[in-house]
Amino acid sequence: MILIGVYPGQEAEDRIAFLKATFPTVPAVQNDRLYPIPTIDTEASVRVIDGLDQIAKALHPEAFE
């Protein structure tokens, strides 16, 4: 899995396309395990809980069904 930090105004799709074109043999790319996370949700604040929730759902989506 690759977590992709996305800043406001950036498009996650651009970063995902770059990773797919540049690193096609990386298992996370091959298995489409690329997850964008807004950087604001990973800053040291109360919003870090939002980021942790997104990461947990990316790692174990079955636990949230």
PDB file of N, CA, C and O in Angstrom:
ATOM      1  N   MET A   1       0.829  -1.156   0.000  1.00  0.00           N
ATOM      2  CA  MET A   1       0.000   0.000   0.000  1.00  0.00           C
ATOM      3  C   MET A   1       0.887   1.238   0.000  1.00  0.00           C
ATOM      4  O   MET A   1       1.936   1.287   0.643  1.00  0.00           O
ATOM      5  N   ILE A   2       0.426   2.229  -0.744  1.00  0.00           N
ATOM      6  CA  ILE A   2       1.088   3.531  -0.738  1.00  0.00           C
ATOM      7  C   ILE A   2       0.050   4.572  -0.377  1.00  0.00           C
ATOM      8  O   ILE A   2      -0.982   4.693  -1.037  1.00  0.00           O
ATOM      9  N   LEU A   3       0.333   5.326   0.683  1.00  0.00           N
ATOM     10  CA  LEU A   3      -0.514   6.447   1.062  1.00  0.00           C
ATOM     11  C   LEU A   3       0.038   7.681   0.358  1.00  0.00           C
ATOM     12  O   LEU A   3       1.236   7.958   0.418  1.00  0.00           O
ATOM     13  N   ILE A   4      -0.840   8.413  -0.306  1.00  0.00           N
ATOM     14  CA  ILE A   4      -0.427   9.563  -1.102  1.00  0.00           C
ATOM     15  C   ILE A   4      -0.922  10.823  -0.422  1.00  0.00           C
ATOM     16  O   ILE A   4      -2.127  11.072  -0.368  1.00  0.00           O
ATOM     17  N   GLY A   5       0.000  11.620   0.097  1.00  0.00           N
ATOM     18  CA  GLY A   5      -0.376  12.893   0.709  1.00  0.00           C
ATOM     19  C   GLY A   5      -0.800  13.867  -0.369  1.00  0.00           C
ATOM     20  O   GLY A   5      -0.057  14.130  -1.314  1.00  0.00           O
ATOM     21  N   VAL A   6      -2.001  14.401  -0.217  1.00  0.00           N
ATOM     22  CA  VAL A   6      -2.539  15.337  -1.209  1.00  0.00           C
ATOM     23  C   VAL A   6      -2.799  16.680  -0.519  1.00  0.00           C
ATOM     24  O   VAL A   6      -3.555  16.768   0.448  1.00  0.00           O
ATOM     25  N   TYR A   7      -2.150  17.719  -1.047  1.00  0.00           N
ATOM     26  CA  TYR A   7      -2.327  19.064  -0.520  1.00  0.00           C
ATOM     27  C   TYR A   7      -3.547  19.714  -1.165  1.00  0.00           C
ATOM     28  O   TYR A   7      -3.944  19.313  -2.259  1.00  0.00           O
ATOM     29  N   PRO A   8      -4.150  20.707  -0.513  1.00  0.00           N
ATOM     30  CA  PRO A   8      -5.277  21.415  -1.121  1.00  0.00           C
ATOM     31  C   PRO A   8      -4.876  21.968  -2.501  1.00  0.00           C
ATOM     32  O   PRO A   8      -3.812  22.565  -2.664  1.00  0.00           O
ATOM     33  N   GLY A   9      -5.733  21.758  -3.456  1.00  0.00           N
ATOM     34  CA  GLY A   9      -5.468  22.225  -4.810  1.00  0.00           C
ATOM     35  C   GLY A   9      -4.784  21.198  -5.696  1.00  0.00           C
ATOM     36  O   GLY A   9      -4.689  21.398  -6.907  1.00  0.00           O
ATOM     37  N   GLN A  10      -4.311  20.112  -5.122  1.00  0.00           N
ATOM     38  CA  GLN A  10      -3.694  19.047  -5.905  1.00  0.00           C
ATOM     39  C   GLN A  10      -4.741  18.005  -6.265  1.00  0.00           C
ATOM     40  O   GLN A  10      -5.741  17.832  -5.567  1.00  0.00           O
ATOM     41  N   GLU A  11      -4.488  17.325  -7.358  1.00  0.00           N
ATOM     42  CA  GLU A  11      -5.382  16.248  -7.785  1.00  0.00           C
ATOM     43  C   GLU A  11      -4.715  14.905  -7.481  1.00  0.00           C
ATOM     44  O   GLU A  11      -3.593  14.654  -7.920  1.00  0.00           O
ATOM     45  N   ALA A  12      -5.392  14.060  -6.744  1.00  0.00           N
ATOM     46  CA  ALA A  12      -4.856  12.734  -6.419  1.00  0.00           C
ATOM     47  C   ALA A  12      -4.638  11.915  -7.685  1.00  0.00           C
ATOM     48  O   ALA A  12      -3.691  11.132  -7.763  1.00  0.00           O
ATOM     49  N   GLU A  13      -5.512  12.092  -8.679  1.00  0.00           N
ATOM     50  CA  GLU A  13      -5.412  11.310  -9.917  1.00  0.00           C
ATOM     51  C   GLU A  13      -4.080  11.539 -10.620  1.00  0.00           C
ATOM     52  O   GLU A  13      -3.522  10.617 -11.215  1.00  0.00           O
ATOM     53  N   ASP A  14      -3.563  12.785 -10.551  1.00  0.00           N
ATOM     54  CA  ASP A  14      -2.264  13.084 -11.170  1.00  0.00           C
ATOM     55  C   ASP A  14      -1.150  12.295 -10.493  1.00  0.00           C
ATOM     56  O   ASP A  14      -0.277  11.747 -11.166  1.00  0.00           O
ATOM     57  N   ARG A  15      -1.179  12.239  -9.199  1.00  0.00           N
ATOM     58  CA  ARG A  15      -0.146  11.511  -8.451  1.00  0.00           C
ATOM     59  C   ARG A  15      -0.254  10.004  -8.687  1.00  0.00           C
ATOM     60  O   ARG A  15       0.757   9.313  -8.815  1.00  0.00           O
ATOM     61  N   ILE A  16      -1.480   9.506  -8.743  1.00  0.00           N
ATOM     62  CA  ILE A  16      -1.692   8.084  -9.004  1.00  0.00           C
ATOM     63  C   ILE A  16      -1.198   7.727 -10.398  1.00  0.00           C
ATOM     64  O   ILE A  16      -0.551   6.695 -10.576  1.00  0.00           O
ATOM     65  N   ALA A  17      -1.490   8.557 -11.379  1.00  0.00           N
ATOM     66  CA  ALA A  17      -1.017   8.318 -12.757  1.00  0.00           C
ATOM     67  C   ALA A  17       0.508   8.320 -12.804  1.00  0.00           C
ATOM     68  O   ALA A  17       1.105   7.499 -13.500  1.00  0.00           O
ATOM     69  N   PHE A  18       1.143   9.236 -12.070  1.00  0.00           N
ATOM     70  CA  PHE A  18       2.599   9.285 -12.019  1.00  0.00           C
ATOM     71  C   PHE A  18       3.166   7.998 -11.438  1.00  0.00           C
ATOM     72  O   PHE A  18       4.106   7.430 -11.994  1.00  0.00           O
ATOM     73  N   LEU A  19       2.608   7.534 -10.331  1.00  0.00           N
ATOM     74  CA  LEU A  19       3.103   6.304  -9.710  1.00  0.00           C
ATOM     75  C   LEU A  19       2.931   5.106 -10.632  1.00  0.00           C
ATOM     76  O   LEU A  19       3.818   4.257 -10.720  1.00  0.00           O
ATOM     77  N   LYS A  20       1.800   5.032 -11.317  1.00  0.00           N
ATOM     78  CA  LYS A  20       1.561   3.910 -12.226  1.00  0.00           C
ATOM     79  C   LYS A  20       2.525   3.932 -13.405  1.00  0.00           C
ATOM     80  O   LYS A  20       2.976   2.877 -13.853  1.00  0.00           O
ATOM     81  N   ALA A  21       2.845   5.110 -13.908  1.00  0.00           N
ATOM     82  CA  ALA A  21       3.759   5.225 -15.051  1.00  0.00           C
ATOM     83  C   ALA A  21       5.213   5.020 -14.641  1.00  0.00           C
ATOM     84  O   ALA A  21       6.001   4.460 -15.403  1.00  0.00           O
ATOM     85  N   THR A  22       5.569   5.470 -13.443  1.00  0.00           N
ATOM     86  CA  THR A  22       6.961   5.455 -13.007  1.00  0.00           C
ATOM     87  C   THR A  22       7.360   4.166 -12.292  1.00  0.00           C
ATOM     88  O   THR A  22       8.506   3.728 -12.394  1.00  0.00           O
ATOM     89  N   PHE A  23       6.428   3.563 -11.579  1.00  0.00           N
ATOM     90  CA  PHE A  23       6.738   2.390 -10.761  1.00  0.00           C
ATOM     91  C   PHE A  23       5.778   1.225 -11.049  1.00  0.00           C
ATOM     92  O   PHE A  23       5.133   0.724 -10.128  1.00  0.00           O
ATOM     93  N   PRO A  24       5.677   0.794 -12.292  1.00  0.00           N
ATOM     94  CA  PRO A  24       4.689  -0.229 -12.633  1.00  0.00           C
ATOM     95  C   PRO A  24       4.943  -1.596 -11.998  1.00  0.00           C
ATOM     96  O   PRO A  24       4.034  -2.423 -11.937  1.00  0.00           O
ATOM     97  N   THR A  25       6.161  -1.844 -11.526  1.00  0.00           N
ATOM     98  CA  THR A  25       6.464  -3.156 -10.950  1.00  0.00           C
ATOM     99  C   THR A  25       6.328  -3.207  -9.430  1.00  0.00           C
ATOM    100  O   THR A  25       6.498  -4.269  -8.832  1.00  0.00           O
ATOM    101  N   VAL A  26       6.029  -2.089  -8.809  1.00  0.00           N
ATOM    102  CA  VAL A  26       5.849  -2.056  -7.357  1.00  0.00           C
ATOM    103  C   VAL A  26       4.522  -2.751  -7.027  1.00  0.00           C
ATOM    104  O   VAL A  26       3.497  -2.424  -7.624  1.00  0.00           O
ATOM    105  N   PRO A  27       4.527  -3.694  -6.093  1.00  0.00           N
ATOM    106  CA  PRO A  27       3.305  -4.442  -5.788  1.00  0.00           C
ATOM    107  C   PRO A  27       2.091  -3.572  -5.465  1.00  0.00           C
ATOM    108  O   PRO A  27       0.983  -3.886  -5.898  1.00  0.00           O
ATOM    109  N   ALA A  28       2.275  -2.503  -4.726  1.00  0.00           N
ATOM    110  CA  ALA A  28       1.135  -1.640  -4.400  1.00  0.00           C
ATOM    111  C   ALA A  28       0.531  -1.027  -5.656  1.00  0.00           C
ATOM    112  O   ALA A  28      -0.684  -0.846  -5.730  1.00  0.00           O
ATOM    113  N   VAL A  29       1.347  -0.711  -6.626  1.00  0.00           N
ATOM    114  CA  VAL A  29       0.863  -0.163  -7.897  1.00  0.00           C
ATOM    115  C   VAL A  29       0.170  -1.265  -8.694  1.00  0.00           C
ATOM    116  O   VAL A  29      -0.923  -1.060  -9.223  1.00  0.00           O
ATOM    117  N   GLN A  30       0.795  -2.415  -8.778  1.00  0.00           N
ATOM    118  CA  GLN A  30       0.216  -3.534  -9.525  1.00  0.00           C
ATOM    119  C   GLN A  30      -1.145  -3.952  -8.957  1.00  0.00           C
ATOM    120  O   GLN A  30      -2.042  -4.339  -9.706  1.00  0.00           O
ATOM    121  N   ASN A  31      -1.290  -3.874  -7.648  1.00  0.00           N
ATOM    122  CA  ASN A  31      -2.523  -4.306  -6.980  1.00  0.00           C
ATOM    123  C   ASN A  31      -3.492  -3.150  -6.723  1.00  0.00           C
ATOM    124  O   ASN A  31      -4.491  -3.304  -6.019  1.00  0.00           O
ATOM    125  N   ASP A  32      -3.178  -1.990  -7.307  1.00  0.00           N
ATOM    126  CA  ASP A  32      -4.027  -0.807  -7.173  1.00  0.00           C
ATOM    127  C   ASP A  32      -4.322  -0.486  -5.707  1.00  0.00           C
ATOM    128  O   ASP A  32      -5.466  -0.242  -5.326  1.00  0.00           O
ATOM    129  N   ARG A  33      -3.273  -0.493  -4.905  1.00  0.00           N
ATOM    130  CA  ARG A  33      -3.385  -0.174  -3.474  1.00  0.00           C
ATOM    131  C   ARG A  33      -2.758   1.199  -3.228  1.00  0.00           C
ATOM    132  O   ARG A  33      -1.815   1.336  -2.448  1.00  0.00           O
ATOM    133  N   LEU A  34      -3.300   2.211  -3.911  1.00  0.00           N
ATOM    134  CA  LEU A  34      -2.832   3.588  -3.818  1.00  0.00           C
ATOM    135  C   LEU A  34      -3.964   4.410  -3.222  1.00  0.00           C
ATOM    136  O   LEU A  34      -5.045   4.502  -3.802  1.00  0.00           O
ATOM    137  N   TYR A  35      -3.715   5.003  -2.073  1.00  0.00           N
ATOM    138  CA  TYR A  35      -4.778   5.684  -1.337  1.00  0.00           C
ATOM    139  C   TYR A  35      -4.390   7.131  -1.039  1.00  0.00           C
ATOM    140  O   TYR A  35      -3.449   7.379  -0.286  1.00  0.00           O
ATOM    141  N   PRO A  36      -5.110   8.081  -1.626  1.00  0.00           N
ATOM    142  CA  PRO A  36      -4.848   9.484  -1.313  1.00  0.00           C
ATOM    143  C   PRO A  36      -5.401   9.853   0.070  1.00  0.00           C
ATOM    144  O   PRO A  36      -6.498   9.441   0.447  1.00  0.00           O
ATOM    145  N   ILE A  37      -4.630  10.624   0.800  1.00  0.00           N
ATOM    146  CA  ILE A  37      -5.021  11.113   2.115  1.00  0.00           C
ATOM    147  C   ILE A  37      -4.781  12.625   2.119  1.00  0.00           C
ATOM    148  O   ILE A  37      -3.659  13.060   1.861  1.00  0.00           O
ATOM    149  N   PRO A  38      -5.801  13.432   2.405  1.00  0.00           N
ATOM    150  CA  PRO A  38      -5.577  14.878   2.503  1.00  0.00           C
ATOM    151  C   PRO A  38      -4.545  15.171   3.597  1.00  0.00           C
ATOM    152  O   PRO A  38      -4.670  14.690   4.723  1.00  0.00           O
ATOM    153  N   THR A  39      -3.542  15.952   3.260  1.00  0.00           N
ATOM    154  CA  THR A  39      -2.474  16.225   4.228  1.00  0.00           C
ATOM    155  C   THR A  39      -3.002  16.918   5.477  1.00  0.00           C
ATOM    156  O   THR A  39      -2.448  16.744   6.563  1.00  0.00           O
ATOM    157  N   ILE A  40      -4.054  17.692   5.333  1.00  0.00           N
ATOM    158  CA  ILE A  40      -4.607  18.383   6.498  1.00  0.00           C
ATOM    159  C   ILE A  40      -5.117  17.392   7.548  1.00  0.00           C
ATOM    160  O   ILE A  40      -5.179  17.712   8.735  1.00  0.00           O
ATOM    161  N   ASP A  41      -5.477  16.194   7.102  1.00  0.00           N
ATOM    162  CA  ASP A  41      -5.967  15.176   8.038  1.00  0.00           C
ATOM    163  C   ASP A  41      -4.835  14.413   8.722  1.00  0.00           C
ATOM    164  O   ASP A  41      -5.095  13.512   9.519  1.00  0.00           O
ATOM    165  N   THR A  42      -3.605  14.755   8.428  1.00  0.00           N
ATOM    166  CA  THR A  42      -2.480  14.069   9.061  1.00  0.00           C
ATOM    167  C   THR A  42      -1.626  15.019   9.890  1.00  0.00           C
ATOM    168  O   THR A  42      -0.603  14.616  10.445  1.00  0.00           O
ATOM    169  N   GLU A  43      -2.042  16.275   9.974  1.00  0.00           N
ATOM    170  CA  GLU A  43      -1.298  17.247  10.778  1.00  0.00           C
ATOM    171  C   GLU A  43      -1.589  17.031  12.258  1.00  0.00           C
ATOM    172  O   GLU A  43      -2.624  16.475  12.624  1.00  0.00           O
ATOM    173  N   ALA A  44      -0.677  17.472  13.093  1.00  0.00           N
ATOM    174  CA  ALA A  44      -0.828  17.308  14.540  1.00  0.00           C
ATOM    175  C   ALA A  44      -1.922  18.240  15.052  1.00  0.00           C
ATOM    176  O   ALA A  44      -1.666  19.381  15.436  1.00  0.00           O
ATOM    177  N   SER A  45      -3.126  17.728  15.045  1.00  0.00           N
ATOM    178  CA  SER A  45      -4.279  18.464  15.560  1.00  0.00           C
ATOM    179  C   SER A  45      -5.383  17.440  15.828  1.00  0.00           C
ATOM    180  O   SER A  45      -5.157  16.235  15.724  1.00  0.00           O
ATOM    181  N   VAL A  46      -6.561  17.920  16.170  1.00  0.00           N
ATOM    182  CA  VAL A  46      -7.663  16.999  16.391  1.00  0.00           C
ATOM    183  C   VAL A  46      -8.080  16.309  15.091  1.00  0.00           C
ATOM    184  O   VAL A  46      -8.749  15.277  15.135  1.00  0.00           O
ATOM    185  N   ARG A  47      -7.700  16.856  13.943  1.00  0.00           N
ATOM    186  CA  ARG A  47      -8.057  16.260  12.655  1.00  0.00           C
ATOM    187  C   ARG A  47      -7.253  14.998  12.366  1.00  0.00           C
ATOM    188  O   ARG A  47      -7.594  14.255  11.446  1.00  0.00           O
ATOM    189  N   VAL A  48      -6.199  14.742  13.127  1.00  0.00           N
ATOM    190  CA  VAL A  48      -5.412  13.542  12.897  1.00  0.00           C
ATOM    191  C   VAL A  48      -6.280  12.295  13.035  1.00  0.00           C
ATOM    192  O   VAL A  48      -5.986  11.268  12.423  1.00  0.00           O
ATOM    193  N   ILE A  49      -7.338  12.373  13.825  1.00  0.00           N
ATOM    194  CA  ILE A  49      -8.260  11.240  13.963  1.00  0.00           C
ATOM    195  C   ILE A  49      -8.916  10.940  12.615  1.00  0.00           C
ATOM    196  O   ILE A  49      -9.112   9.775  12.270  1.00  0.00           O
ATOM    197  N   ASP A  50      -9.258  11.985  11.848  1.00  0.00           N
ATOM    198  CA  ASP A  50      -9.829  11.770  10.515  1.00  0.00           C
ATOM    199  C   ASP A  50      -8.829  11.035   9.621  1.00  0.00           C
ATOM    200  O   ASP A  50      -9.200  10.120   8.886  1.00  0.00           O
ATOM    201  N   GLY A  51      -7.575  11.439   9.690  1.00  0.00           N
ATOM    202  CA  GLY A  51      -6.543  10.781   8.896  1.00  0.00           C
ATOM    203  C   GLY A  51      -6.357   9.329   9.299  1.00  0.00           C
ATOM    204  O   GLY A  51      -6.232   8.456   8.440  1.00  0.00           O
ATOM    205  N   LEU A  52      -6.338   9.066  10.590  1.00  0.00           N
ATOM    206  CA  LEU A  52      -6.184   7.685  11.068  1.00  0.00           C
ATOM    207  C   LEU A  52      -7.364   6.820  10.631  1.00  0.00           C
ATOM    208  O   LEU A  52      -7.192   5.649  10.293  1.00  0.00           O
ATOM    209  N   ASP A  53      -8.554   7.398  10.638  1.00  0.00           N
ATOM    210  CA  ASP A  53      -9.738   6.676  10.183  1.00  0.00           C
ATOM    211  C   ASP A  53      -9.609   6.312   8.701  1.00  0.00           C
ATOM    212  O   ASP A  53      -9.925   5.191   8.304  1.00  0.00           O
ATOM    213  N   GLN A  54      -9.147   7.255   7.891  1.00  0.00           N
ATOM    214  CA  GLN A  54      -8.968   6.990   6.460  1.00  0.00           C
ATOM    215  C   GLN A  54      -7.908   5.917   6.212  1.00  0.00           C
ATOM    216  O   GLN A  54      -8.075   5.053   5.350  1.00  0.00           O
ATOM    217  N   ILE A  55      -6.830   5.980   6.969  1.00  0.00           N
ATOM    218  CA  ILE A  55      -5.765   4.983   6.824  1.00  0.00           C
ATOM    219  C   ILE A  55      -6.275   3.608   7.238  1.00  0.00           C
ATOM    220  O   ILE A  55      -6.013   2.620   6.552  1.00  0.00           O
ATOM    221  N   ALA A  56      -6.995   3.534   8.347  1.00  0.00           N
ATOM    222  CA  ALA A  56      -7.545   2.251   8.800  1.00  0.00           C
ATOM    223  C   ALA A  56      -8.486   1.661   7.760  1.00  0.00           C
ATOM    224  O   ALA A  56      -8.446   0.458   7.503  1.00  0.00           O
ATOM    225  N   LYS A  57      -9.330   2.492   7.159  1.00  0.00           N
ATOM    226  CA  LYS A  57     -10.256   2.010   6.135  1.00  0.00           C
ATOM    227  C   LYS A  57      -9.519   1.548   4.886  1.00  0.00           C
ATOM    228  O   LYS A  57      -9.959   0.613   4.217  1.00  0.00           O
ATOM    229  N   ALA A  58      -8.398   2.196   4.565  1.00  0.00           N
ATOM    230  CA  ALA A  58      -7.604   1.774   3.412  1.00  0.00           C
ATOM    231  C   ALA A  58      -6.913   0.439   3.684  1.00  0.00           C
ATOM    232  O   ALA A  58      -6.837  -0.419   2.804  1.00  0.00           O
ATOM    233  N   LEU A  59      -6.410   0.271   4.911  1.00  0.00           N
ATOM    234  CA  LEU A  59      -5.711  -0.966   5.266  1.00  0.00           C
ATOM    235  C   LEU A  59      -6.654  -2.145   5.436  1.00  0.00           C
ATOM    236  O   LEU A  59      -6.339  -3.256   5.011  1.00  0.00           O
ATOM    237  N   HIS A  60      -7.813  -1.914   6.057  1.00  0.00           N
ATOM    238  CA  HIS A  60      -8.735  -2.994   6.388  1.00  0.00           C
ATOM    239  C   HIS A  60     -10.176  -2.602   6.053  1.00  0.00           C
ATOM    240  O   HIS A  60     -10.995  -2.433   6.957  1.00  0.00           O
ATOM    241  N   PRO A  61     -10.491  -2.457   4.772  1.00  0.00           N
ATOM    242  CA  PRO A  61     -11.853  -2.028   4.406  1.00  0.00           C
ATOM    243  C   PRO A  61     -12.933  -2.983   4.896  1.00  0.00           C
ATOM    244  O   PRO A  61     -14.060  -2.565   5.159  1.00  0.00           O
ATOM    245  N   GLU A  62     -12.598  -4.251   5.018  1.00  0.00           N
ATOM    246  CA  GLU A  62     -13.588  -5.240   5.443  1.00  0.00           C
ATOM    247  C   GLU A  62     -14.062  -4.992   6.875  1.00  0.00           C
ATOM    248  O   GLU A  62     -15.170  -5.393   7.231  1.00  0.00           O
ATOM    249  N   ALA A  63     -13.258  -4.350   7.687  1.00  0.00           N
ATOM    250  CA  ALA A  63     -13.638  -4.076   9.068  1.00  0.00           C
ATOM    251  C   ALA A  63     -14.688  -2.976   9.173  1.00  0.00           C
ATOM    252  O   ALA A  63     -15.271  -2.773  10.239  1.00  0.00           O
ATOM    253  N   PHE A  64     -14.933  -2.263   8.071  1.00  0.00           N
ATOM    254  CA  PHE A  64     -15.864  -1.145   8.101  1.00  0.00           C
ATOM    255  C   PHE A  64     -17.115  -1.420   7.283  1.00  0.00           C
ATOM    256  O   PHE A  64     -17.877  -0.501   6.982  1.00  0.00           O
ATOM    257  N   GLU A  65     -17.331  -2.669   6.927  1.00  0.00           N
ATOM    258  CA  GLU A  65     -18.517  -3.034   6.136  1.00  0.00           C
ATOM    259  C   GLU A  65     -19.717  -3.219   7.028  1.00  0.00           C
ATOM    260  O   GLU A  65     -20.805  -3.528   6.542  1.00  0.00           O
TER     261      GLU A  65
END
